[in-house]
Amino acid sequence: MWRYGTTFNLMHMKKRQILIEHSLKSTSPNIIWQLISTEGGLSRWIADTVREEDGRFSFIWGEEWSHHEERSATILECVRNSHIRMKWDDDTDPDSYIELRMTRTEVTGGFILHITDFALPEDEDSLYDIWDQNLNMLHQSTGL
């Protein structure tokens, strides 16, 4: 029996949805929105350099003049102070995407960052590690 909405195909296994929730130490929707939806915000915690042009983000890890990795993602949906959904341009799985969603908690008035991503079963642990590192960087660079 497959969990997490996984479907099994005789030819290959589809990616599974990964859900991560992270409490943020901020009551400002504008600050959080800037961190999850702009070049400057995303470059503080997801990649070394982020550029946005024509509905597409370019993420660069490492120095552009030396060894580096670059990936681009097309913005599928963007609702201010709610969520942004992107799809890696090189991802062939039609159902996968990355979503960064912010929700306010009623108890504290703070926010929770909900991250939705997709990975093949053998890559799930690595993906969780990457998001853990990203969230640690978010905390280190912003205090959130």
Secondary structure, 3 states (H helix, E strand, C coil): CCCCCCCECCCCECCEEEEEEEEECCCCHHHHHHHHHCHHHHCCCCCCEEEEECCEEEEEEECCCCCEEEEEEEEEEEECCCEEEEEECCCCCCCCCEEEEEEECCCCCCEEEEEEEEECHHHHHHHHHHHHHHHHHHHHHHCC
